[in-house]
């Protein structure tokens, strides 16, 4: 006899199943068939805890049992079970074959979409589960699918594979024909769903040979109940109770009006501003019920939309120290899957640097071998995790102990050190190195990687060598040395991986792909087990092919992107988190159901895009259509509610924090209230009540009561919030002082913030006064003891605090390279300066100085030859990623250089070149070049170093002219001498050259010698007035250094382009205007100079 026990309460259904087992235990062997194997285990575990011992009870899921029963037939025919992933791969292959024959019409544009394999596999599962062959799909709208179904079936037969429907068919035949004698005579179906024809026939055969059977059925699971009644089952309905939770289960989605009732704390609802805050409120309420004595493993959270909630729940539970067990379908994605997917994309996109950087960003890099290369150990054999591939043993042999699981803590990692290439799964590499490699779709392959990494190393070595000569402070040099070390880590690890990716086949059978990918995974993943399990699922289809990298990606992308992390060994002592289907066969004291908002729960019920409802009605009327999908969606909520024994808490996010728009509760939430109270609430009133119950705000993320805080941060905010709400200062004064004891940095930060907005300048503002200790430090930076660059001195007028950070302390911003659409301005300027200097030297060596108009053609040839030589050398050193960008930039430089040469010819009547690239203060110039080894002494106290681009002599030999070439735009006024202290180069270089060469300088100028600078010139005539202005500027800067008056007082608009804005904050431009202006009078005097 088969008894179908129907109840909306999971607890009551479990009691009925346990009573059945107790009745037959010891009299006959019992088979417990659960919706999941874990649910069956939980039921038997509960029975075991109430008895001294149990024996003769076998446990399985329907698919596990079917796979085990099908083993003899599969062995006889040489068949292998196809996992869900293998089914998707075979289905995709069938679609690609039909598409290759140009027989697809409507589906052709979508077969390469990421969601296509899963959607196709789902439709095929429905068709084969209903035993609908391809020939019955005669509707014009189903012709594409009919062809794919036909090829799919042929592929399964050809490759000796059987999918889930075929497994059920073989198992049913085995039950009907062979009647296995090792199956128990008593059977328990624990909330097992029966939805397809093949599942119905399988259970008919299974129950037909059982002497005693019970099937527990959730109320409103009409499909399963109809199937059981068709098998001759006797229906037994549960007796309803009168509590709020019982009313909710009994009347949810009822057509008739529910009886009126009173809501109590057994059914609660609330809203929160966003999923993150909703998760925090769930954690808070879990702590509340745990404090009332409810064990954590008697609490469940059911997620209809795990993608939106899992990460937030993990973070919330971690903050609240709530241990949790995430069941299948509700677990966090394993980053190893996405990292491996990024490497496949790297291979398919021509070894893309950005895709490789994406792989590194997931923190899955394994510890390299002693040489820094990827580990070379081969993969260990890893079985598939799919249940149909783990069922070859007899059922009794699969009954593992219910209490033997234990957790193993991972060993601690080695301590951090700069020499270690990998830190916590992340490869040490130069900052944003992938942008230095640059994306170039037209350039791919391993050679590009080697060339660009070699060029990047050469660029860093050039910078290091320059800093060794020019910089006396070790900070910037140490940064470059660190980048070089990390670049070595990148080279030693990345190039072998790129070589392996480059060697992957262009097209091969799945078996060859699986071998190659299984060899790759342990070399590139810190924890490759889950990826290897996924690849093992595809082993049964090793002979299918050939397939290319694009088809491999289409098949693997959905599963790798959603690959789940392993959960703890057992769920006991932890909050249970699962999808609503996880409520089948399980009961909990308290259940939380979040996400009851529009388009979240319920999900929008849509038609199958591959087989529309109208086509189903014409060709396959037995397949589920929209009405059945709506019923299944409602059943999910009924399962979640039915799993609650004592309390249900449902919630929804009232704000979409990503888009900043309000959200409304779904009609499921309104029906939950209707089932309890008997009245359908007004949506606006329901929303207000839910918000008041949640009492969660984005602006102040803490509860009103500090005792309900989930962590220390919330507790402190709750305390402060309570104090803010009080109006009596006497009662609140000093109540938050304990925070200063917990965090001394907080006190310093608050005091500094207040002091920075006072009228008086404070030490919190910057360097605004001296002390004996500060005076000693500043003495080392006085003009008598330190050599300055003119560019460094120009910072003072822009902002004295910028001068302190950049020139005194020599801080530098972290470089953030960007993709090369044009050359870096500094690199472009270096090339132009070198071309102009080399051209002057080449003209001198060729006897073409001074250049004359009649010999302009010859001079132009010398210029072009020089540009070609210099650009070739730079190109070899830097290995630009995109030749077109380099060639365009060199073309622009050639145009500008030729125009510069023409101007040089025009000036030849008055000035002749004397020196180019005249360096001073950097020691003896290399290669016998002109220069001065010692710093130049200016104004009796200042010592400067630098490089003068060009020194010309008048044709009559009476005076010199100084030229500093600029390759950017001109932002100085036309008649400027010092430009308020921002343009010191002309005057200070002129004074320096006079001191070194002992010859008078008549003129100094800035020559904007490119199209970007408009080929403009800013000449400064050197006379007594100009000299006095330069002396005054140096005196002001000297006094500011000696007195420690380096205030944060930027010029208007200067902060927008300042490298140190992250140091000062966003308000410096306005904040300094509230300060006392008296100490800034010397600065204002400097800025007022012409």
Buried (B, 14 or more C-beta within 10 A) or exposed (E): EBBBBBBBBBBBBBBBBBEBBEEBBEEEBBBBBBBBBBBBBBBBBBBBEEEEEBEBBBBBBBBBBBBBBBBEBBEEEEBBBBBBBBBBBBBBBBBBBBBEEEBBEBBBEBBBEEEBBBBBBBBBBBBBBBBBEBEBBEBEBBBBBBBBBBBBBEBBEEBBBBBBBBBBBBBBBBBEEEEBEEBBBBBBBBBBBBBBBBBBBBBBBBBBBBEBBBBBBBBBBEBBBEBBBEBEBEEEEBEBEEBBBBBBBBBBBEEEEBEEBEBEEBBBBBBBBBBBBBBBBBBBBBBEBBEEEBBBBBBBBBBBBBEBBBBBBBBBBBBBEBEBBBBBBBBBBBBBBBBBBBBBBBBBBBBBBBBBBBBBBBBBBBEBEEEBBBEEEEBEEBEBBBBBBBBBEEBEEBBEEBEEEEEEEEEEEEEEEEEBBBBEBBBBBBBBBBBBBBBBEEBBEBEBBBBBBBBBBBBBBBBBEBBEEBEEEEEBBEBBBBBBBBBBBBBBBBBBBBEBBBEBBEBBBBBBBBBBBBEBBBBBBBBBBBBBBBBBBBBBBBEBBBBBBEBBBBBBBBBBEBBBBEBBEBBBEBBBBBBBBBBBBBBBBBBBBBBBBBEBBBEEBEBBEBBBBEBBEBBBEEBBBEEBBEBBBBBBBBBBBBBBBBBBBBBBBBBBBEEEEEBBBBBBBBBBBBBBBBEBBEEEEBBEBBBEBBEBBEEEBBBEEBEBBBBEEBBBBBBBBBBEEEEEEEEBEEEBEEBBEEEEEBEEEEEEEEBBEEEEBBEBBBBBEBEEEEEEEBEEBEBEEBBBBBEBBBBBBBBBBBBBBBBBEBBBEEBEBEBBEEBEEEBBBBBBBBBBBBBBBBBEEBEBBBBEEEBBEBBBEBBBBBBEEBBEEBBEBBBBBBEEBBEBBBEBBBEBBBBBBBEBBEBBEEBBBBBBBBBBBBEEBEEEBBBBEEBBBBBEEBBBBBBBBBBBBBEEEEBBBBBBBBBEEBEBEEEBBBBBBBBBBBBBBBBBBBBBBEBEBBBBBBBBBBEBBEBBBBBBEBEEEBBEBBBBBBBBBBEBBBBBBBBBBBBEEBBEEBEBBEBBEEEBBEBBEEBEEEBBEBBEBBBEBE
